[in-house]
Amino acid sequence: MPYYIDIPLGWKYGFPKVIPYDNIFIPEGLFEWVANNGCPQEHIDNMGKSFYVRLWKTIDKGDT
């Protein structure tokens, strides 16, 4: 079940996107992943401590 991530103004950079599980709980890895996947570093830096993300997981409901 993939996790999705969305960032402030993420629609400008192609978000929300599926994120690998190993980056979710490590802030440094998370910001690096976001930057490597379309979000300009300048946008991350300008948000400072106000940079937040939304995460959610999809649930496989099977063949219902």
C-alpha positions in Angstrom: 0.0 0.0 0.0 1.7 3.2 -1.1 2.1 6.4 0.8 1.3 9.7 -0.9 2.9 13.0 -0.1 1.7 16.5 -0.8 3.5 19.8 -0.1 2.6 23.4 0.0 1.8 24.5 -3.5 2.6 21.0 -4.6 0.4 21.1 -7.6 3.0 23.4 -9.2 5.6 20.7 -8.9 3.5 17.6 -9.8 2.5 16.6 -6.3 0.9 14.6 -4.7 3.3 11.8 -5.5 3.9 8.3 -4.2 6.8 8.3 -1.8 9.0 5.3 -0.9 8.3 4.1 2.7 11.9 4.5 3.8 11.8 8.4 3.5 8.6 9.1 5.4 10.0 9.3 9.0 13.4 10.8 8.4 13.0 14.6 7.9 16.4 15.0 6.1 15.6 12.2 3.8 12.1 13.5 3.3 13.3 17.0 2.2 16.0 15.5 0.0 13.4 13.3 -1.7 11.0 16.2 -2.2 13.7 18.3 -3.8 14.8 15.4 -6.0 11.3 14.9 -7.1 10.4 18.3 -8.5 10.2 20.8 -5.7 12.8 23.5 -6.0 15.2 23.8 -3.1 14.4 27.5 -3.0 10.8 26.7 -2.3 11.8 24.4 0.6 14.2 27.1 2.0 11.7 29.9 1.7 9.1 27.9 3.7 11.6 27.4 6.5 10.1 25.9 9.7 6.6 26.4 8.1 7.3 23.7 5.5 4.9 20.9 6.1 3.8 17.9 4.3 0.6 15.8 4.2 1.0 12.1 4.1 -1.7 9.4 3.6 -1.8 5.8 2.7 -4.1 4.1 0.3 -5.9 1.0 1.4 -6.3 -1.9 -0.9 -9.9 -2.9 -0.7 -9.4 -6.0 -2.8 -11.9 -7.0 -5.5 -15.0 -5.4 -4.0 
